[in-house]
C-alpha cells in the first residue's frame, strides 16, 4: 500500500481505526471518516504515530455517511481520489434484541449504520472514479481501484438477537456481490476495478463490550460470549490482532476475506451461494462439504436452545 491513497469510512474507532493503522504502517495516505470529530482527531493521532514515513498524508473528516447528500458532498470535497475505499462503519450496540421488542427507529438506525453508510460512499467514489477515467489519458498500466466492504458473519448465519444487524449486513453483502459484477463494466485500459467483502467474526472492541450489556442471554449462549471479559478474551481476539490479517488477505485479491479463525471460514462455507470461492476454491469446497454434514446438527442445537429459552420465560 506504499504511496496509495485510502479512504476509511468508520475509521475513528474499533476495527476501522486498526485497519487504518495497518495501512499507515505500510506507507498509505489515509483519510478517515466518522460522525464525531473528537474521536476522529484522537484516532488520527494514533494512526500518524505508526506511519511509515513523514511524507504520508492523513485527514480526519466528520460526516454522517449514511445520508446520501452528505456522503456525496463530503467525498466530492476531497482534494484527491482514493485508490481504495474501506467501508467499515457499522455495529449494533443499541439495536440488539428480538423483533417483538425492537422499536421501528432501532431497525431503521441499524440499517442506516450498516447498509447505507456503505452504499452511499461506494456510489459517490465509484462515480468520481468513472468521471476521472473519462478525462484521463491511457497510462502504461491501468490504475487499480477497489472497494472493500467490511461485513460480518451475522450475514452468513442467523443468530436470534441480531435480527436488525443481520438484515443490514445481509443487505451490505448483497451490495458487494452485485457491485462486484457491475463494477467490471468500468474496467479497462485506464483503471481496473474490484470489490471485496470482509466477513468478520466476533472480536473485542469498546463497542463489543457495550454490546455485551445489551445482548440477550440466548444470543450469548449461541455465539459463545457468556461469562465476563476475561473468559471472552480466551476465545475471541481484539481488533488490533485481526486487522493485519484482514489487510494482508485483502491484498491477495479474493472477493471473500476472513481472518485465520475457523469459525468465519465455516460460516462462509455454508453460505457461499453464487459468490466466488477463495483462491482455486479447493479449501472452500472441502469446507462446504464438511459443513453440509455438520451444520444440520448445529442448526438443530440452536433450535433446541431457542425452544428451551421460551420455556424458561414461562
ZAGURO-688679 format. One record per residue: residue number from 1; x, y, z of N, C-alpha, C in turn. Coordinates in nm, 2 decimals, decimal comma. Example, Ala and Ser with C-alpha at 12.3 -4.5 7.8 and 13.67 -1.06 7.14 Angstrom:
<rs>
1/1,32/-0,57/0,78/1,23/-0,45/0,78/1,32/-0,33/0,78
2/1,28/-0,22/0,71/1,37/-0,11/0,71/1,29/0,00/0,79
</rs>
This chain:
<rs>
1/0,08/-0,12/0,00/0,00/0,00/0,00/0,09/0,13/0,00
2/0,21/0,11/-0,01/0,30/0,23/-0,01/0,27/0,33/-0,12
3/0,24/0,45/-0,07/0,21/0,56/-0,17/0,06/0,56/-0,21
4/-0,02/0,46/-0,18/-0,16/0,46/-0,22/-0,24/0,55/-0,12
5/-0,35/0,60/-0,18/-0,45/0,68/-0,10/-0,57/0,59/-0,06
6/-0,60/0,59/0,07/-0,71/0,50/0,11/-0,81/0,59/0,20
7/-0,93/0,57/0,17/-1,04/0,63/0,25/-1,10/0,52/0,33
8/-1,12/0,55/0,46/-1,18/0,45/0,55/-1,30/0,51/0,62
9/-1,42/0,47/0,58/-1,54/0,51/0,64/-1,56/0,43/0,77
10/-1,57/0,50/0,88/-1,58/0,43/1,01/-1,44/0,41/1,07
11/-1,35/0,51/1,04/-1,21/0,49/1,08/-1,18/0,55/1,22
12/-1,28/0,59/1,29/-1,25/0,66/1,42/-1,23/0,57/1,54
13/-1,27/0,44/1,52/-1,27/0,35/1,64/-1,27/0,21/1,59
14/-1,25/0,12/1,68/-1,27/-0,03/1,65/-1,19/-0,08/1,54
15/-1,24/-0,16/1,46/-1,17/-0,23/1,35/-1,13/-0,13/1,24
16/-1,21/-0,03/1,22/-1,18/0,07/1,12/-1,05/0,15/1,15
17/-1,04/0,18/1,28/-0,92/0,25/1,33/-0,80/0,16/1,31
18/-0,81/0,03/1,35/-0,70/-0,06/1,35/-0,66/-0,09/1,20
19/-0,75/-0,10/1,11/-0,72/-0,12/0,97/-0,64/0,00/0,92
20/-0,69/0,12/0,96/-0,62/0,25/0,92/-0,48/0,25/0,97
21/-0,45/0,20/1,09/-0,32/0,20/1,14/-0,23/0,10/1,07
22/-0,28/-0,01/1,03/-0,21/-0,11/0,95/-0,17/-0,05/0,81
23/-0,27/0,02/0,75/-0,24/0,08/0,62/-0,14/0,19/0,63
24/-0,15/0,27/0,74/-0,05/0,38/0,76/0,09/0,32/0,78
25/0,10/0,21/0,85/0,23/0,15/0,87/0,29/0,09/0,75
26/0,21/0,07/0,64/0,25/0,02/0,52/0,28/0,13/0,42
27/0,27/0,26/0,46/0,30/0,37/0,37/0,19/0,43/0,30
28/0,06/0,40/0,33/-0,05/0,46/0,27/-0,09/0,60/0,32
29/-0,14/0,68/0,23/-0,20/0,81/0,27/-0,35/0,78/0,32
30/-0,39/0,81/0,44/-0,51/0,76/0,49/-0,60/0,88/0,53
31/-0,73/0,88/0,48/-0,83/0,97/0,53/-0,94/0,89/0,60
32/-0,97/0,93/0,72/-1,08/0,86/0,79/-1,20/0,94/0,81
33/-1,32/0,88/0,80/-1,45/0,95/0,81/-1,53/0,88/0,92
34/-1,60/0,97/1,00/-1,69/0,92/1,10/-1,77/1,04/1,14
35/-1,86/1,02/1,24/-1,95/1,13/1,28/-1,89/1,23/1,37
36/-1,81/1,18/1,46/-1,76/1,27/1,57/-1,62/1,31/1,55
37/-1,60/1,44/1,55/-1,47/1,50/1,52/-1,37/1,47/1,63
38/-1,41/1,47/1,75/-1,32/1,45/1,86/-1,26/1,31/1,86
39/-1,34/1,21/1,83/-1,29/1,07/1,82/-1,20/1,06/1,69
40/-1,24/1,13/1,59/-1,16/1,12/1,46/-1,02/1,18/1,49
41/-1,01/1,29/1,56/-0,88/1,35/1,59/-0,79/1,26/1,68
42/-0,86/1,20/1,77/-0,78/1,10/1,86/-0,73/0,99/1,77
43/-0,81/0,94/1,69/-0,77/0,82/1,60/-0,66/0,87/1,51
44/-0,68/0,98/1,45/-0,58/1,03/1,36/-0,44/1,04/1,42
45/-0,43/1,09/1,55/-0,30/1,09/1,62/-0,25/0,95/1,63
46/-0,33/0,85/1,67/-0,28/0,71/1,68/-0,23/0,66/1,54
47/-0,30/0,70/1,44/-0,26/0,65/1,30/-0,13/0,71/1,26
48/-0,12/0,84/1,28/0,01/0,91/1,25/0,13/0,85/1,33
49/0,10/0,81/1,45/0,21/0,75/1,53/0,27/0,63/1,48
50/0,20/0,56/1,39/0,26/0,43/1,33/0,29/0,45/1,18
51/0,29/0,57/1,13/0,32/0,59/0,99/0,46/0,54/0,95
52/0,47/0,51/0,82/0,60/0,46/0,77/0,70/0,57/0,74
53/0,65/0,68/0,69/0,73/0,79/0,66/0,66/0,92/0,69
54/0,74/1,03/0,71/0,69/1,16/0,74/0,62/1,23/0,62
55/0,64/1,17/0,50/0,57/1,23/0,38/0,43/1,19/0,36
56/0,38/1,10/0,44/0,25/1,05/0,43/0,15/1,16/0,47
57/0,03/1,15/0,41/-0,08/1,25/0,44/-0,19/1,18/0,51
58/-0,25/1,25/0,61/-0,36/1,20/0,69/-0,46/1,31/0,71
59/-0,59/1,27/0,70/-0,70/1,36/0,73/-0,81/1,29/0,81
60/-0,88/1,37/0,89/-0,99/1,32/0,96/-1,11/1,40/0,94
61/-1,22/1,35/0,87/-1,33/1,42/0,83/-1,46/1,38/0,90
62/-1,53/1,47/0,96/-1,65/1,44/1,03/-1,77/1,45/0,93
63/-1,84/1,34/0,92/-1,96/1,34/0,83/-2,04/1,21/0,86
64/-2,17/1,23/0,84/-2,26/1,11/0,85/-2,28/1,05/0,72
65/-2,21/0,95/0,69/-2,21/0,89/0,56/-2,34/0,80/0,53
66/-2,43/0,79/0,62/-2,55/0,71/0,60/-2,65/0,79/0,53
67/-2,63/0,92/0,50/-2,72/1,01/0,43/-2,66/1,04/0,29
68/-2,74/1,02/0,19/-2,69/1,03/0,05/-2,62/1,16/0,02
69/-2,70/1,27/0,05/-2,65/1,40/0,01/-2,52/1,44/0,09
70/-2,51/1,40/0,21/-2,39/1,43/0,29/-2,28/1,35/0,25
71/-2,30/1,22/0,22/-2,19/1,13/0,17/-2,13/1,18/0,04
72/-2,22/1,22/-0,05/-2,17/1,26/-0,19/-2,10/1,40/-0,18
73/-2,15/1,49/-0,10/-2,09/1,62/-0,09/-1,96/1,61/-0,01
74/-1,95/1,53/0,09/-1,83/1,51/0,17/-1,72/1,46/0,08
75/-1,75/1,35/0,00/-1,65/1,29/-0,08/-1,61/1,38/-0,20
76/-1,70/1,45/-0,25/-1,67/1,54/-0,36/-1,58/1,65/-0,32
77/-1,58/1,69/-0,19/-1,50/1,80/-0,14/-1,35/1,75/-0,12
78/-1,33/1,62/-0,12/-1,19/1,58/-0,10/-1,10/1,62/-0,22
79/-0,98/1,65/-0,19/-0,89/1,71/-0,30/-0,83/1,60/-0,38
80/-0,83/1,47/-0,34/-0,78/1,36/-0,41/-0,87/1,24/-0,41
81/-0,86/1,16/-0,51/-0,94/1,04/-0,51/-0,87/0,92/-0,44
82/-0,94/0,83/-0,38/-0,87/0,72/-0,32/-0,84/0,61/-0,42
83/-0,74/0,53/-0,39/-0,71/0,41/-0,47/-0,80/0,30/-0,41
84/-0,83/0,30/-0,28/-0,91/0,20/-0,22/-1,00/0,27/-0,12
85/-1,13/0,23/-0,12/-1,23/0,27/-0,02/-1,26/0,15/0,07
86/-1,24/0,17/0,20/-1,28/0,07/0,30/-1,41/0,12/0,36
87/-1,52/0,04/0,36/-1,64/0,08/0,42/-1,66/-0,01/0,55
88/-1,62/0,05/0,66/-1,61/-0,03/0,79/-1,72/0,02/0,89
89/-1,79/0,13/0,86/-1,88/0,18/0,96/-1,99/0,08/0,98
90/-2,04/0,07/1,11/-2,15/-0,02/1,14/-2,14/-0,06/1,29
91/-2,22/-0,16/1,32/-2,23/-0,20/1,46/-2,38/-0,21/1,51
92/-2,39/-0,26/1,63/-2,53/-0,28/1,68/-2,54/-0,27/1,83
93/-2,47/-0,17/1,89/-2,47/-0,17/2,03/-2,60/-0,14/2,09
94/-2,69/-0,06/2,02/-2,82/-0,02/2,08/-2,93/-0,08/2,00
95/-2,91/-0,18/1,91/-3,02/-0,23/1,84/-3,03/-0,38/1,85
96/-2,97/-0,44/1,96/-2,98/-0,58/1,98/-3,12/-0,62/2,04
97/-3,16/-0,74/2,01/-3,29/-0,78/2,07/-3,37/-0,85/1,96
98/-3,49/-0,90/2,00/-3,58/-0,98/1,92/-3,67/-0,88/1,85
99/-3,73/-0,93/1,73/-3,82/-0,84/1,65/-3,94/-0,79/1,74
100/-3,99/-0,88/1,82/-4,10/-0,84/1,91/-4,07/-0,72/1,99
101/-3,94/-0,70/2,03/-3,90/-0,60/2,13/-3,84/-0,48/2,06
102/-3,80/-0,49/1,94/-3,73/-0,37/1,88/-3,83/-0,27/1,83
103/-3,79/-0,14/1,85/-3,87/-0,03/1,80/-3,84/0,00/1,66
104/-3,93/0,05/1,58/-3,90/0,08/1,44/-3,78/0,17/1,42
105/-3,76/0,27/1,50/-3,64/0,36/1,49/-3,51/0,28/1,51
106/-3,51/0,18/1,59/-3,39/0,10/1,61/-3,36/0,02/1,49
107/-3,46/-0,04/1,42/-3,44/-0,11/1,30/-3,39/-0,02/1,19
108/-3,45/0,10/1,18/-3,41/0,19/1,07/-3,26/0,24/1,10
109/-3,23/0,27/1,23/-3,10/0,32/1,26/-2,99/0,21/1,23
110/-3,03/0,09/1,25/-2,93/-0,02/1,23/-2,91/-0,04/1,08
111/-3,01/-0,02/1,00/-3,00/-0,03/0,85/-2,91/0,09/0,80
112/-2,94/0,21/0,86/-2,85/0,32/0,82/-2,71/0,30/0,85
113/-2,68/0,25/0,97/-2,54/0,23/1,02/-2,47/0,13/0,94
114/-2,54/0,02/0,90/-2,47/-0,10/0,85/-2,49/-0,12/0,70
115/-2,58/-0,05/0,64/-2,60/-0,06/0,49/-2,58/0,07/0,42
116/-2,66/0,17/0,45/-2,65/0,30/0,38/-2,51/0,37/0,40
117/-2,45/0,34/0,52/-2,32/0,40/0,54/-2,21/0,34/0,45
118/-2,24/0,23/0,38/-2,16/0,17/0,28/-2,20/0,20/0,14
119/-2,33/0,20/0,12/-2,39/0,22/-0,01/-2,36/0,35/-0,07
120/-2,38/0,46/0,01/-2,37/0,59/-0,05/-2,22/0,63/-0,07
121/-2,13/0,60/0,02/-1,99/0,63/-0,01/-1,94/0,55/-0,13
122/-1,98/0,42/-0,14/-1,94/0,34/-0,26/-1,99/0,41/-0,38
123/-2,11/0,45/-0,38/-2,17/0,51/-0,50/-2,10/0,64/-0,54
124/-2,07/0,72/-0,44/-2,00/0,85/-0,46/-1,86/0,83/-0,52
125/-1,79/0,74/-0,46/-1,65/0,72/-0,50/-1,65/0,66/-0,64
126/-1,74/0,56/-0,67/-1,74/0,50/-0,80/-1,77/0,60/-0,91
127/-1,87/0,69/-0,88/-1,90/0,80/-0,98/-1,78/0,88/-1,00
128/-1,70/0,92/-0,90/-1,59/1,00/-0,91/-1,48/0,93/-0,99
129/-1,46/0,80/-0,96/-1,36/0,73/-1,04/-1,39/0,72/-1,19
130/-1,51/0,69/-1,22/-1,55/0,68/-1,36/-1,54/0,81/-1,43
131/-1,58/0,92/-1,36/-1,57/1,05/-1,42/-1,42/1,09/-1,44
132/-1,34/1,05/-1,35/-1,19/1,07/-1,36/-1,13/1,00/-1,48
133/-1,18/0,88/-1,50/-1,13/0,80/-1,62/-1,16/0,86/-1,75
134/-1,28/0,93/-1,75/-1,32/0,99/-1,88/-1,23/1,11/-1,92
135/-1,16/1,17/-1,82/-1,07/1,28/-1,85/-0,93/1,25/-1,85
136/-0,90/1,12/-1,83/-0,76/1,07/-1,82/-0,71/1,01/-1,95
137/-0,58/1,03/-1,97/-0,51/0,96/-2,08/-0,49/0,81/-2,04
138/-0,46/0,74/-2,14/-0,43/0,59/-2,12/-0,29/0,58/-2,06
139/-0,27/0,53/-1,94/-0,14/0,51/-1,88/-0,07/0,38/-1,93
140/0,05/0,37/-1,89/0,13/0,25/-1,93/0,06/0,12/-1,87
141/0,02/0,14/-1,75/-0,06/0,03/-1,68/-0,18/0,09/-1,61
142/-0,29/0,02/-1,61/-0,41/0,07/-1,55/-0,40/0,09/-1,40
143/-0,47/0,19/-1,35/-0,48/0,21/-1,21/-0,57/0,10/-1,15
144/-0,53/0,05/-1,03/-0,60/-0,05/-0,96/-0,69/0,02/-0,85
145/-0,82/0,01/-0,87/-0,91/0,08/-0,78/-1,00/-0,02/-0,71
146/-1,02/-0,02/-0,58/-1,10/-0,12/-0,52/-1,19/-0,07/-0,40
147/-1,30/-0,13/-0,38/-1,39/-0,10/-0,27/-1,39/-0,23/-0,18
148/-1,37/-0,21/-0,05/-1,37/-0,32/0,04/-1,48/-0,29/0,14
149/-1,58/-0,38/0,14/-1,69/-0,37/0,24/-1,65/-0,46/0,36
150/-1,66/-0,41/0,48/-1,63/-0,49/0,60/-1,77/-0,53/0,65
151/-1,80/-0,66/0,64/-1,92/-0,72/0,67/-1,91/-0,80/0,80
152/-1,99/-0,90/0,82/-1,99/-0,98/0,94/-2,05/-1,12/0,91
153/-2,00/-1,21/0,99/-2,06/-1,35/0,98/-2,21/-1,35/1,02
154/-2,26/-1,24/1,08/-2,40/-1,23/1,11/-2,48/-1,23/0,98
155/-2,42/-1,20/0,87/-2,49/-1,20/0,74/-2,49/-1,34/0,68
156/-2,41/-1,43/0,74/-2,40/-1,57/0,68/-2,48/-1,67/0,76
157/-2,49/-1,65/0,89/-2,56/-1,75/0,98/-2,65/-1,67/1,07
158/-2,77/-1,72/1,09/-2,87/-1,65/1,18/-2,85/-1,67/1,32
159/-2,84/-1,56/1,40/-2,84/-1,57/1,55/-2,95/-1,48/1,60
160/-3,05/-1,54/1,67/-3,15/-1,46/1,74/-3,09/-1,35/1,83
161/-3,15/-1,23/1,82/-3,09/-1,12/1,89/-3,02/-1,02/1,80
162/-2,97/-1,07/1,69/-2,90/-0,99/1,59/-2,99/-0,95/1,47
163/-3,12/-0,96/1,49/-3,21/-0,95/1,37/-3,19/-0,82/1,29
164/-3,19/-0,71/1,36/-3,18/-0,58/1,29/-3,04/-0,57/1,22
165/-2,94/-0,62/1,30/-2,80/-0,61/1,25/-2,78/-0,71/1,13
166/-2,83/-0,83/1,14/-2,81/-0,93/1,03/-2,88/-0,88/0,91
167/-2,99/-0,82/0,92/-3,06/-0,76/0,80/-2,98/-0,66/0,73
168/-2,92/-0,57/0,81/-2,83/-0,46/0,75/-2,71/-0,52/0,68
169/-2,65/-0,62/0,75/-2,53/-0,68/0,69/-2,56/-0,77/0,58
170/-2,67/-0,83/0,57/-2,71/-0,91/0,46/-2,73/-0,82/0,34
171/-2,79/-0,70/0,36/-2,81/-0,61/0,25/-2,67/-0,56/0,20
172/-2,58/-0,54/0,29/-2,44/-0,50/0,25/-2,37/-0,61/0,17
173/-2,39/-0,73/0,21/-2,33/-0,84/0,14/-2,39/-0,85/0,00
174/-2,52/-0,83/-0,02/-2,59/-0,83/-0,15/-2,53/-0,72/-0,23
175/-2,51/-0,60/-0,17/-2,45/-0,49/-0,24/-2,31/-0,53/-0,29
176/-2,23/-0,59/-0,21/-2,10/-0,63/-0,25/-2,10/-0,73/-0,36
177/-2,19/-0,83/-0,35/-2,20/-0,94/-0,45/-2,24/-0,88/-0,59
178/-2,34/-0,79/-0,59/-2,39/-0,74/-0,71/-2,29/-0,64/-0,77
179/-2,24/-0,55/-0,69/-2,14/-0,45/-0,74/-2,01/-0,51/-0,79
180/-1,98/-0,63/-0,73/-1,86/-0,70/-0,79/-1,87/-0,72/-0,94
181/-1,99/-0,76/-0,98/-2,02/-0,78/-1,12/-2,04/-0,65/-1,20
182/-2,12/-0,56/-1,14/-2,14/-0,43/-1,21/-2,01/-0,35/-1,24
183/-1,92/-0,35/-1,14/-1,81/-0,27/-1,15/-1,71/-0,31/-1,26
184/-1,73/-0,43/-1,31/-1,64/-0,48/-1,41/-1,68/-0,41/-1,55
185/-1,79/-0,35/-1,55/-1,83/-0,27/-1,67/-1,74/-0,15/-1,69
186/-1,67/-0,11/-1,59/-1,59/0,01/-1,59/-1,44/-0,01/-1,60
187/-1,41/-0,14/-1,59/-1,26/-0,17/-1,60/-1,22/-0,16/-1,75
188/-1,10/-0,12/-1,76/-1,04/-0,10/-1,90/-0,90/-0,06/-1,89
189/-0,84/0,00/-2,00/-0,70/0,03/-2,01/-0,66/0,14/-1,91
190/-0,76/0,22/-1,86/-0,73/0,33/-1,77/-0,73/0,28/-1,62
191/-0,83/0,21/-1,59/-0,85/0,16/-1,45/-0,91/0,02/-1,45
192/-0,86/-0,05/-1,35/-0,93/-0,18/-1,32/-1,00/-0,17/-1,19
193/-1,12/-0,23/-1,18/-1,20/-0,21/-1,06/-1,23/-0,35/-0,99
194/-1,23/-0,35/-0,86/-1,26/-0,47/-0,79/-1,34/-0,44/-0,66
195/-1,42/-0,54/-0,62/-1,49/-0,53/-0,49/-1,46/-0,65/-0,41
196/-1,44/-0,63/-0,28/-1,41/-0,74/-0,19/-1,50/-0,72/-0,06
197/-1,52/-0,83/0,01/-1,61/-0,83/0,12/-1,55/-0,90/0,24
198/-1,53/-0,84/0,35/-1,47/-0,90/0,47/-1,58/-0,95/0,56
199/-1,57/-1,08/0,59/-1,67/-1,14/0,68/-1,61/-1,15/0,82
200/-1,62/-1,05/0,90/-1,56/-1,05/1,03/-1,64/-1,13/1,13
201/-1,57/-1,21/1,21/-1,64/-1,28/1,32/-1,62/-1,20/1,45
202/-1,68/-1,24/1,56/-1,67/-1,16/1,68/-1,53/-1,13/1,72
203/-1,50/-1,00/1,75/-1,37/-0,96/1,80/-1,40/-0,85/1,91
204/-1,30/-0,82/1,99/-1,33/-0,74/2,11/-1,29/-0,59/2,08
205/-1,38/-0,50/2,10/-1,36/-0,36/2,09/-1,44/-0,29/2,21
206/-1,43/-0,16/2,23/-1,52/-0,10/2,33/-1,66/-0,12/2,29
207/-1,69/-0,11/2,16/-1,83/-0,13/2,11/-1,88/-0,27/2,15
208/-1,80/-0,37/2,13/-1,83/-0,51/2,16/-1,87/-0,52/2,31
209/-1,79/-0,46/2,39/-1,81/-0,46/2,54/-1,94/-0,40/2,57
210/-1,97/-0,29/2,50/-2,10/-0,22/2,52/-2,22/-0,31/2,47
211/-2,20/-0,38/2,36/-2,30/-0,47/2,31/-2,33/-0,58/2,41
212/-2,23/-0,63/2,48/-2,25/-0,74/2,58/-2,35/-0,70/2,69
213/-2,36/-0,57/2,72/-2,45/-0,53/2,82/-2,60/-0,53/2,77
214/-2,61/-0,52/2,64/-2,75/-0,52/2,58/-2,79/-0,65/2,52
215/-2,70/-0,74/2,51/-2,72/-0,86/2,43/-2,81/-0,97/2,51
216/-2,91/-1,02/2,45/-2,99/-1,13/2,52/-2,90/-1,25/2,56
217/-2,94/-1,31/2,67/-2,86/-1,42/2,71/-2,86/-1,54/2,61
218/-2,97/-1,56/2,54/-2,98/-1,66/2,44/-2,87/-1,63/2,33
219/-2,86/-1,51/2,29/-2,76/-1,47/2,19/-2,62/-1,51/2,23
220/-2,59/-1,47/2,36/-2,46/-1,50/2,41/-2,43/-1,65/2,41
221/-2,53/-1,73/2,45/-2,51/-1,88/2,45/-2,48/-1,93/2,31
222/-2,56/-1,89/2,22/-2,55/-1,94/2,08/-2,41/-1,90/2,02
223/-2,36/-1,78/2,05/-2,24/-1,74/1,99/-2,11/-1,76/2,08
224/-2,14/-1,81/2,20/-2,03/-1,84/2,29/-1,96/-1,72/2,36
225/-2,04/-1,62/2,39/-1,99/-1,50/2,46/-2,04/-1,48/2,60
226/-2,08/-1,60/2,66/-2,12/-1,59/2,80/-2,00/-1,57/2,89
227/-2,02/-1,52/3,01/-1,91/-1,50/3,11/-1,86/-1,36/3,10
228/-1,76/-1,33/3,19/-1,70/-1,20/3,20/-1,60/-1,18/3,09
229/-1,54/-1,06/3,08/-1,44/-1,03/2,98/-1,32/-1,12/2,98
230/-1,27/-1,15/3,09/-1,15/-1,24/3,10/-1,18/-1,37/3,03
231/-1,30/-1,43/3,05/-1,34/-1,55/2,98/-1,35/-1,53/2,83
232/-1,41/-1,42/2,79/-1,43/-1,40/2,65/-1,30/-1,38/2,58
233/-1,20/-1,31/2,65/-1,07/-1,29/2,59/-1,00/-1,42/2,55
234/-1,03/-1,53/2,61/-0,97/-1,66/2,58/-1,02/-1,71/2,45
235/-1,14/-1,67/2,41/-1,20/-1,73/2,28/-1,20/-1,63/2,17
236/-1,19/-1,50/2,19/-1,20/-1,40/2,09/-1,09/-1,30/2,09
237/-1,04/-1,26/1,98/-0,92/-1,17/1,97/-0,97/-1,02/1,98
238/-0,88/-0,93/2,00/-0,90/-0,79/1,99/-0,89/-0,75/1,85
239/-0,95/-0,63/1,82/-0,95/-0,58/1,68/-0,81/-0,56/1,62
240/-0,71/-0,52/1,71/-0,58/-0,50/1,66/-0,51/-0,62/1,62
241/-0,55/-0,74/1,66/-0,49/-0,86/1,62/-0,54/-0,91/1,48
242/-0,67/-0,89/1,45/-0,72/-0,94/1,33/-0,70/-0,84/1,21
243/-0,68/-0,71/1,24/-0,67/-0,61/1,14/-0,56/-0,64/1,04
244/-0,43/-0,67/1,09/-0,33/-0,71/1,00/-0,36/-0,83/0,91
245/-0,43/-0,93/0,96/-0,47/-1,04/0,88/-0,57/-1,00/0,77
246/-0,66/-0,91/0,81/-0,76/-0,87/0,71/-0,69/-0,79/0,60
247/-0,61/-0,70/0,63/-0,54/-0,62/0,53/-0,45/-0,71/0,44
248/-0,38/-0,81/0,50/-0,30/-0,90/0,42/-0,38/-0,98/0,33
249/-0,50/-1,03/0,37/-0,59/-1,11/0,29/-0,65/-1,03/0,18
250/-0,68/-0,90/0,21/-0,74/-0,82/0,10/-0,64/-0,81/-0,01
251/-0,51/-0,80/0,02/-0,40/-0,79/-0,08/-0,40/-0,91/-0,17
252/-0,45/-1,02/-0,13/-0,45/-1,14/-0,21/-0,54/-1,13/-0,32
253/-0,65/-1,05/-0,31/-0,74/-1,02/-0,42/-0,87/-1,10/-0,43
254/-0,89/-1,20/-0,33/-1,01/-1,27/-0,33/-1,13/-1,18/-0,30
255/-1,25/-1,22/-0,34/-1,37/-1,15/-0,31/-1,40/-1,16/-0,16
256/-1,40/-1,28/-0,11/-1,44/-1,31/0,03/-1,31/-1,30/0,12
257/-1,31/-1,22/0,22/-1,20/-1,20/0,31/-1,24/-1,24/0,45
258/-1,15/-1,32/0,52/-1,17/-1,35/0,66/-1,04/-1,35/0,73
259/-1,04/-1,35/0,86/-0,92/-1,37/0,94/-0,89/-1,52/0,94
260/-0,79/-1,56/1,02/-0,75/-1,70/1,01/-0,83/-1,80/1,10
261/-0,92/-1,75/1,17/-1,00/-1,84/1,26/-1,09/-1,94/1,17
262/-1,12/-2,05/1,23/-1,20/-2,15/1,16/-1,35/-2,10/1,15
263/-1,40/-2,04/1,26/-1,54/-2,01/1,26/-1,59/-1,92/1,14
264/-1,52/-1,81/1,11/-1,58/-1,73/1,00/-1,57/-1,81/0,86
265/-1,46/-1,89/0,85/-1,45/-1,97/0,73/-1,56/-2,08/0,72
266/-1,60/-2,14/0,83/-1,71/-2,23/0,83/-1,84/-2,16/0,80
267/-1,86/-2,05/0,86/-1,98/-1,97/0,83/-1,99/-1,94/0,68
268/-1,88/-1,90/0,62/-1,87/-1,87/0,48/-1,90/-1,99/0,40
269/-1,85/-2,11/0,44/-1,87/-2,23/0,36/-2,01/-2,27/0,35
270/-2,10/-2,24/0,45/-2,24/-2,28/0,44/-2,32/-2,17/0,37
271/-2,26/-2,06/0,33/-2,34/-1,95/0,27/-2,28/-1,89/0,14
272/-2,19/-1,97/0,08/-2,12/-1,91/-0,04/-2,22/-1,87/-0,15
273/-2,32/-1,96/-0,18/-2,41/-1,92/-0,28/-2,34/-1,90/-0,42
274/-2,37/-1,79/-0,49/-2,31/-1,76/-0,62/-2,19/-1,68/-0,61
275/-2,14/-1,65/-0,49/-2,02/-1,57/-0,47/-1,90/-1,66/-0,51
276/-1,79/-1,59/-0,56/-1,67/-1,67/-0,60/-1,60/-1,72/-0,47
277/-1,55/-1,84/-0,48/-1,47/-1,90/-0,37/-1,33/-1,84/-0,37
278/-1,27/-1,86/-0,26/-1,13/-1,81/-0,24/-1,03/-1,89/-0,32
279/-0,93/-1,82/-0,37/-0,82/-1,89/-0,43/-0,87/-1,98/-0,55
280/-0,83/-2,11/-0,55/-0,87/-2,20/-0,65/-1,00/-2,27/-0,61
281/-1,05/-2,24/-0,49/-1,18/-2,29/-0,45/-1,17/-2,43/-0,38
282/-1,05/-2,48/-0,37/-1,04/-2,62/-0,31/-1,07/-2,62/-0,16
283/-1,01/-2,53/-0,09/-1,04/-2,53/0,06/-1,19/-2,49/0,09
284/-1,24/-2,40/0,02/-1,38/-2,36/0,04/-1,48/-2,48/0,00
285/-1,44/-2,55/-0,10/-1,52/-2,67/-0,14/-1,52/-2,78/-0,04
286/-1,40/-2,81/0,02/-1,38/-2,90/0,12/-1,46/-2,86/0,25
287/-1,45/-2,74/0,28/-1,53/-2,69/0,40/-1,68/-2,69/0,37
288/-1,72/-2,66/0,25/-1,86/-2,67/0,22/-1,92/-2,81/0,24
289/-1,84/-2,91/0,19/-1,88/-3,05/0,21/-1,89/-3,09/0,35
290/-1,78/-3,05/0,43/-1,78/-3,08/0,57/-1,89/-3,01/0,65
291/-1,92/-2,89/0,62/-2,03/-2,82/0,69/-2,17/-2,86/0,65
292/-2,18/-2,92/0,52/-2,31/-2,98/0,48/-2,35/-3,09/0,57
293/-2,24/-3,16/0,63/-2,27/-3,27/0,72/-2,29/-3,22/0,86
294/-2,21/-3,12/0,90/-2,20/-3,08/1,04/-2,31/-2,98/1,07
295/-2,34/-2,89/0,98/-2,43/-2,77/1,02/-2,57/-2,81/1,05
296/-2,63/-2,92/0,99/-2,77/-2,95/1,04/-2,77/-2,98/1,19
297/-2,66/-3,04/1,24/-2,66/-3,07/1,39/-2,65/-2,94/1,47
298/-2,57/-2,84/1,41/-2,55/-2,71/1,48/-2,69/-2,64/1,48
299/-2,75/-2,64/1,36/-2,88/-2,58/1,35/-2,99/-2,64/1,44
300/-2,99/-2,77/1,45/-3,08/-2,84/1,55/-3,05/-2,80/1,69
301/-2,92/-2,78/1,72/-2,89/-2,74/1,86/-2,94/-2,60/1,89
302/-2,92/-2,51/1,79/-2,98/-2,37/1,80/-3,13/-2,37/1,82
303/-3,20/-2,45/1,74/-3,34/-2,46/1,75/-3,38/-2,51/1,89
304/-3,31/-2,61/1,94/-3,34/-2,66/2,08/-3,31/-2,55/2,18
305/-3,21/-2,47/2,17/-3,18/-2,36/2,26/-3,29/-2,26/2,26
306/-3,34/-2,23/2,14/-3,45/-2,13/2,13/-3,57/-2,18/2,20
307/-3,61/-2,30/2,17/-3,73/-2,36/2,24/-3,71/-2,36/2,39
308/-3,59/-2,40/2,43/-3,56/-2,41/2,58/-3,57/-2,27/2,64
309/-3,52/-2,17/2,57/-3,53/-2,03/2,62/-3,67/-1,99/2,63
310/-3,76/-2,03/2,54/-3,90/-1,99/2,55/-3,96/-2,05/2,68
311/-3,93/-2,18/2,71/-3,98/-2,25/2,83/-3,94/-2,18/2,95
312/-3,81/-2,13/2,96/-3,76/-2,06/3,07/-3,84/-1,93/3,10
313/-3,90/-1,87/3,00/-3,97/-1,74/3,02/-4,11/-1,76/3,07
314/-4,16/-1,89/3,07/-4,30/-1,92/3,12/-4,31/-1,92/3,27
</rs>
